[in-house]
Amino acid sequence: MTPLSPQTVARIDRELAGVGFDLREIEQIAAQLGAWSGEIEALEGLDLGEVEPAVIYALEEG
């Protein structure tokens, strides 16, 4: 997993969204995006076939 740095999130903000997040917000967003990225990569590594997402969630919660 390659986490997004606050600088990358700031660049995305400037170039695409123009929302104007402050540094603290950018640091929080970068951390959350990094966590989501890890979750997405973990799911991509599974051979899920045609399994419904709700079933996957139930299995992970055990």
C-alpha positions as CSV (number, residue, x, y, z in Angstrom):
1,M,0.0,0.0,0.0
2,T,1.2,3.5,-0.8
3,P,-0.4,6.0,1.5
4,L,-1.2,9.4,0.2
5,S,0.9,12.1,1.7
6,P,-0.6,15.4,2.9
7,Q,1.2,17.1,0.1
8,T,-0.5,14.8,-2.5
9,V,-3.9,15.5,-0.9
10,A,-3.2,19.2,-1.0
11,R,-2.3,19.0,-4.7
12,I,-5.5,17.1,-5.5
13,D,-7.4,19.7,-3.6
14,R,-5.8,22.5,-5.6
15,E,-5.8,20.9,-9.0
16,L,-9.2,19.1,-9.0
17,A,-11.5,20.2,-6.3
18,G,-10.4,23.7,-5.2
19,V,-12.2,23.2,-1.9
20,G,-9.4,24.9,0.1
21,F,-8.8,22.5,3.0
22,D,-6.5,23.7,5.7
23,L,-3.4,21.7,6.7
24,R,-5.1,19.9,9.6
25,E,-8.0,18.8,7.4
26,I,-5.6,17.6,4.7
27,E,-3.7,15.5,7.2
28,Q,-6.9,13.9,8.4
29,I,-8.1,13.3,4.9
30,A,-4.7,11.7,3.9
31,A,-4.9,9.3,6.9
32,Q,-8.4,8.3,6.0
33,L,-7.6,7.8,2.3
34,G,-4.6,5.7,3.3
35,A,-6.9,3.5,5.4
36,W,-9.4,3.1,2.7
37,S,-6.6,2.3,0.2
38,G,-5.5,-0.5,2.4
39,E,-9.0,-1.9,2.7
40,I,-9.5,-1.7,-1.1
41,E,-6.2,-3.5,-1.7
42,A,-7.1,-6.2,0.7
43,L,-10.5,-6.7,-1.0
44,E,-8.8,-6.8,-4.4
45,G,-6.6,-9.6,-3.2
46,L,-9.6,-11.8,-2.5
47,D,-11.1,-14.0,-5.2
48,L,-14.7,-13.0,-4.6
49,G,-16.3,-14.1,-7.7
50,E,-20.0,-13.2,-7.6
51,V,-20.3,-12.9,-3.8
52,E,-22.5,-10.1,-2.5
53,P,-20.7,-7.4,-0.5
54,A,-23.0,-7.9,2.5
55,V,-21.9,-11.6,2.6
56,I,-18.3,-10.6,2.7
57,Y,-18.9,-8.1,5.4
58,A,-20.7,-10.7,7.5
59,L,-17.9,-13.2,7.1
60,E,-15.3,-10.7,8.1
61,E,-17.2,-9.7,11.2
62,G,-17.2,-13.4,12.1
